[in-house]
């Protein structure tokens, strides 16, 4: 190139090479920058590459964000994403199957609204063995759990079907609402006892 007074671009065209491959190589990364990045990341674990870059600039080590991100990834300094805390959800032991009728009842609420946006709730009492609906109690009141607890006695659900050995209440169904009914039928408190 120098001997024949031809430009670098013209030489690359004649040879058929991209000029980017011929031009000067990128200078090697300074080990001081890498060392400083590791030191900052060790002290401040929750800092990402942008915050580390700001701290490096304060110490006089400037670079563009692309180089900073490349070095950050090469050094393996990526911040680990925090996973949500695991929360216990009920008992971990599987529920035993209901072997015979009235071995276990399940109580649940269904909620809906009328056309005029008035809400109502229905308490469903189900025998788990037969998959049979024992009782449906509808109410429009906010305090339908209290009324439903009384309705279980007034409707004579236990006198008609017999008292269950185990009852699985749901969270919405307040325990104090059904305490009188539980006492008369010898029911245990709690979930799936």
C-alpha positions as MATLAB code, in Angstrom:
seq = 'XXXXXXXXXXXXXXXXXXXXXXXXXXXXXXXXXXXXXXXXXXXXXXXXXXXXXXXXXXXXXXXXXXXXXXXXXXXXXXXXXXXXXXXXXXXXXXXXXXXXXXXXXXXXXXXXXXXXXXXXXXXXXXXXXXXXXXXXXXXXXXXXXXXXXXXXXXXXXXXXXXXXXXXXXXXXXXXXXXXXXXXXXXXXXXXXX';
ca = [
       0.000    0.000    0.000;
       2.699    2.451    1.007;
       4.998    1.459   -1.856;
       2.373    1.969   -4.601;
       0.573    5.032   -3.192;
      -2.820    3.286   -3.089;
      -5.337    4.059   -0.372;
      -6.396    1.485    2.155;
      -9.950    1.473    0.803;
      -8.784    0.869   -2.796;
      -6.452   -1.926   -1.691;
      -9.279   -3.639    0.180;
     -11.492   -3.384   -2.924;
      -8.799   -4.979   -5.109;
      -8.209   -7.837   -2.669;
     -11.933   -8.238   -1.867;
     -11.614   -7.718    1.884;
     -13.815   -5.640    4.165;
     -11.866   -2.565    5.392;
     -13.097   -3.124    8.951;
     -11.038   -6.298    9.209;
      -7.840   -4.566    8.079;
      -8.049   -1.493   10.267;
      -6.494   -1.281   13.705;
      -7.588   -3.726   16.341;
      -9.314   -2.691   19.508;
      -6.848   -2.002   22.319;
      -6.909   -4.641   25.059;
      -9.114   -3.938   28.047;
      -7.301   -2.484   30.977;
      -7.025   -5.025   33.810;
      -7.339   -2.136   36.260;
     -10.880   -1.434   35.013;
     -11.882   -5.078   35.411;
     -10.352   -5.205   38.877;
     -12.145   -2.015   39.926;
     -15.462   -3.311   38.546;
     -15.121   -6.518   40.564;
     -14.253   -4.559   43.673;
     -17.295   -2.280   43.346;
     -19.595   -5.208   42.552;
     -18.273   -7.065   45.600;
     -19.084   -4.165   47.903;
     -22.392   -3.240   46.268;
     -24.025   -6.478   45.164;
     -27.308   -4.936   44.035;
     -25.626   -2.419   41.711;
     -26.111   -3.003   38.011;
     -23.666   -2.099   35.275;
     -24.963    1.470   34.948;
     -24.386    2.297   38.619;
     -20.949    0.661   38.468;
     -20.202    2.815   35.403;
     -21.094    5.968   37.326;
     -18.756    4.998   40.158;
     -15.975    4.215   37.652;
     -16.439    7.644   36.049;
     -16.017    9.267   39.458;
     -12.643    7.523   39.697;
     -11.642    8.764   36.228;
     -12.219    5.543   34.242;
     -14.550    6.554   31.408;
     -15.946    4.305   28.684;
     -19.138    4.061   26.679;
     -22.057    1.971   27.909;
     -21.528   -0.803   25.337;
     -17.993   -1.531   26.479;
     -19.052   -1.248   30.095;
     -21.848   -3.781   29.561;
     -19.526   -6.170   27.678;
     -16.968   -6.122   30.503;
     -19.733   -6.491   33.072;
     -21.053   -9.624   31.335;
     -17.597  -11.108   30.730;
     -16.744  -10.793   34.407;
     -20.012  -12.493   35.380;
     -21.168   -9.633   37.562;
     -24.830   -9.809   36.543;
     -27.229   -9.165   39.379;
     -29.210  -12.284   40.225;
     -32.932  -11.779   40.048;
     -34.654  -12.238   43.362;
     -37.321  -14.880   43.408;
     -40.492  -14.365   45.369;
     -40.727  -15.764   48.845;
     -42.405  -19.147   48.989;
     -45.504  -19.090   51.095;
     -47.082  -22.104   52.731;
     -50.465  -22.980   51.325;
     -52.368  -25.196   53.682;
     -51.174  -28.577   54.796;
     -48.667  -30.426   52.656;
     -50.149  -33.833   53.342;
     -52.648  -34.955   50.714;
     -56.285  -35.094   51.738;
     -57.565  -38.615   52.322;
     -60.291  -39.690   49.935;
     -63.804  -39.763   51.332;
     -64.472  -43.497   51.611;
     -68.195  -43.385   52.360;
     -71.074  -40.875   52.337;
     -70.927  -38.207   55.051;
     -67.241  -38.888   55.665;
     -66.423  -35.328   54.628;
     -68.363  -32.243   53.549;
     -67.021  -29.248   51.666;
     -68.439  -25.750   52.057;
     -67.934  -23.095   49.425;
     -69.379  -19.760   48.357;
     -70.419  -18.821   44.852;
     -70.786  -15.115   44.101;
     -72.655  -13.353   41.319;
     -74.712  -10.219   40.750;
     -78.161   -9.364   39.467;
     -78.672   -7.197   36.400;
     -79.009   -4.091   38.583;
     -75.510   -4.815   39.978;
     -76.816   -6.075   43.317;
     -74.559   -8.861   44.538;
     -75.590  -12.149   46.058;
     -73.764  -15.175   47.420;
     -74.704  -18.828   47.563;
     -73.352  -21.245   50.145;
     -72.957  -24.735   48.679;
     -72.607  -27.745   50.979;
     -71.305  -30.809   49.118;
     -70.746  -34.408   50.196;
     -67.294  -35.281   48.836;
     -67.873  -39.020   48.483;
     -71.106  -38.897   46.492;
     -70.366  -35.528   44.866;
     -73.879  -34.695   45.969;
     -75.113  -31.177   46.674;
     -76.662  -31.263   50.139;
     -77.747  -27.657   50.434;
     -77.712  -24.293   48.623;
     -78.312  -21.172   50.718;
     -78.587  -17.835   48.882;
     -78.306  -14.414   50.515;
     -77.808  -10.808   49.417;
     -76.457   -9.536   52.728;
     -72.841   -8.639   53.465;
     -73.137  -10.799   56.547;
     -74.366  -13.886   54.760;
     -71.776  -16.038   56.545;
     -73.552  -15.375   59.841;
     -76.921  -16.135   58.342;
     -75.568  -19.190   56.552;
     -74.235  -20.611   59.802;
     -77.696  -20.254   61.326;
     -79.342  -21.556   58.167;
     -77.441  -24.826   58.403;
     -79.328  -25.473   61.634;
     -82.695  -24.074   60.571;
     -82.641  -25.935   57.258;
     -81.938  -29.171   59.088;
     -79.052  -30.232   56.857;
     -77.484  -32.449   59.513;
     -80.839  -33.887   60.602;
     -81.645  -34.825   57.019;
     -78.244  -36.101   55.878;
     -76.514  -36.828   59.181;
     -73.484  -34.988   60.535;
     -70.195  -35.337   58.651;
     -67.080  -36.771   60.262;
     -64.894  -34.030   58.746;
     -65.816  -30.644   57.375;
     -63.626  -28.507   55.121;
     -64.511  -24.844   55.569;
     -63.149  -22.219   53.205;
     -61.368  -19.019   54.195;
     -64.366  -16.792   53.491;
     -66.599  -18.861   55.736;
     -65.869  -17.453   59.193;
     -65.483  -19.996   61.972;
     -67.490  -18.002   64.523;
     -70.510  -18.072   62.219;
     -70.738  -21.851   62.299;
     -69.644  -22.484   65.903;
     -73.166  -23.177   67.233;
     -73.811  -25.654   64.437;
     -70.426  -27.317   64.960;
     -71.002  -27.694   68.703;
     -74.383  -29.357   68.278;
     -73.003  -31.758   65.654;
     -69.673  -32.505   67.365;
     -67.507  -30.985   64.620;
     -63.801  -30.245   65.028;
     -62.484  -26.754   64.335;
     -59.969  -26.152   61.578;
     -59.233  -27.272   58.066;
     -59.583  -30.893   57.046;
     -59.124  -32.318   60.533;
];
